[in-house]
């Protein structure tokens, strides 16, 4: 089957607007044959032109991921959890279902489907591994991974089901979505472990995007769950009122426009948390709110400082990757002005950071497979093959 990624890139290099979406035709086995994307040459929001350097970086990153995939379809990465600004490892030699899901989405976002094209086998093996990690209660976990990984895996299944319409994926996807629904706490959020009483923004955004993707392709998601999550996010925005309750003696500075780590007044805020907050609101269907407008202004004002700290000083810290993974989605949805100025800077940074073998670094976090999957996904936003990356 002819690959549509190269078609999209060749058109982008001619400055023709990128694909608005990919249609599909059902096949006899219940999957779908992707059709050539449709192009609209008269749109006002002409996208970023994909340069040759940009496309080569994506291809090199995907090739590195393909070369490092395990026989069982997974990618080995450091399993653990964030602790302050560090990352505590609980296992270092196991397949990481969250990283595997992100890598799989990187191939989907590049125009590849299971069993078709140059990386069809890579995607098929990745899908088989993720499906094998779905427990009877719907929790997607392997070797001690937690709710971050469950959300990324659920999102991956939602995106791939939307492209293939396979019944076996739908059944396990619904289980995974039901698990997120059951795990939501009274605050309206989620935490690292299932059924936790507390919540935090970095976990909430993952679950919201997984629910959004699932709901988009017809999976049952109660509206009340999404509404409660949206309220949690809005209540986590830094306001003049919350600043009046700032903890005395803290070493960080909260600014209006940013989002708190947790909803309580005085909890820290940051660039990644703000990107997560804005993206979570968009994912929950909130497109007009002062918290969004203030958040976009904050991200634009703090982009240079964030890159200097987390890319150049820390060499690709975990915060850098998840900050920009959500940041590009926030800016892309916000509109062309915000998107152009943001993405051109981020792209330059990513091209600078790519290593000689095609991977990207992640010294603090799950490791190079995580950094590479995140970098590829960020760079593939303009391709618009992945439904969650479309306006």
Secondary structure, 3 states (H helix, E strand, C coil): CCCHHHHHHHHHHCCCCCCCCCCEEECCCCCEEECCCCCCCCCCCCCCCCCHHHHHHHHHHHHHHHHHCCCCCCCEEEEEEEECCEEEEEEEEEECHHHHHHHHHHHHHCCCECCECCCHHHHHHHHHHHHHCECCCCCECCCCCCHHHHHHHHHHHHHHHHHHCCHHHHHHHHHHHHHHHHHCCCCCCCCCCCCCCCCCHHHHHHHHHHHHHHHHCCCCCCHHHHHHHHHHHHHCECCHHHHHCCCCCCCCCCCCCCEECCCCCCCCEEHHHHHHHHHHHHHCCCCCCHHHHHHHHHHHHHHHHHHHHHHHHCCCCHHHHHHHHHHHHHHHHHCHHHHHHHHHHHHHHHHHHCCCCCCCCCCCCCCHHHHHHHHHHHHHHHHCCCHHHCC
